[in-house]
Amino acid sequence: MKRLVSLGFCAALAIGAAGSAQAEQQAPAVALAKASDVASVDSIVAALYDVISGPAGAPRDWNRMRSLFAPEGRMQAVAMRPDGTIVMRTMSVEDYITRNTPAFAKMGFFEREVARTSETFGQVAHLFSTYESRHAADDAKPFQRGINSIQLYNDGTRWYVLNLVWRAEDDKLPLPERYLHSR
């Protein structure tokens, strides 16, 4: 299974030194989020994993997914092709939904965070969230593991996912030990 069912964004806010209204950028309106989903870094990450997980055929709450992301938010999947070349696919949240709805109809997909490293400065947070993916919630062994690089922004009232980039481990790129334990 290709790793497009998993969960990155790179956003820069240009705020002028004088703080003028022209230079400031406010987060545009998004789908209404549950306050409990976006109240903290922990809650938005938990909601992100929860919204994509479920048994085969179970509809995902795509409006909930939309509500977690800033309107300009993006997702990128980085992978190695069989010929060894590295590629990146960039998607909007809508692209992700369109691409993965048929896959979720046919197969179970459960992804969970197993470890995290994070840095926060003011209203910006960057996380390396180590994940495991399973086809059933009670599968003994994941079919895939990797890192979700998640960038978040807080507008003073809630957190938004700005960017989500993921890379699954493979034979040539195993997960380093330091990302298997939260720090």
Secondary structure as GFF3:
##gff-version 3
##sequence-region A 1 183
A	DSSP	alpha_helix	35	38	.	.	.	ID=ss1
A	DSSP	alpha_helix	41	52	.	.	.	ID=ss2
A	DSSP	alpha_helix	62	68	.	.	.	ID=ss3
A	DSSP	beta_strand	69	80	.	.	.	ID=ss4
A	DSSP	beta_strand	86	91	.	.	.	ID=ss5
A	DSSP	alpha_helix	93	106	.	.	.	ID=ss6
A	DSSP	beta_strand	110	121	.	.	.	ID=ss7
A	DSSP	beta_strand	124	134	.	.	.	ID=ss8
A	DSSP	beta_strand	144	154	.	.	.	ID=ss9
A	DSSP	beta_strand	159	168	.	.	.	ID=ss10
A	DSSP	three_ten_helix	177	179	.	.	.	ID=ss11
###
